[in-house]
Amino acid sequence: MSRKIIEVHDVEAGELAPYSRLTEAQLRSQQGLFIAESPKVIGRALTAGYEPISFLMERRHVESQGKELLERCGPVPVFTAEEVVLAQMT
């Protein structure tokens, strides 16, 4: 399976807007989306039939903590960076 891994260098990149610039209310009302942040919640959402449009995770989790979740989702884009970069979004 081919997974699209996208290295994030600029947290202001347009494709990261759902993660960095929109509130949960805006995501739900404008786009019918929500953000799930923990592996446990993401796993439950997948089991319930929700389909992710992308993932955002620390680079170290792509092949460790997040690997099982990613394997359940097919070729969904995975945005990744070091923790110090992702911390700029919060």
Secondary structure, DSSP 8 states (H G I E B T S, - for coil): ----EEE-S-TT-GGGHHHHT--HHHIIIIIS-----SHHHHHHHHHTT---S-EEEEHHHHTTTTHHHHHTS-S--EEEE-HHHHGGG-
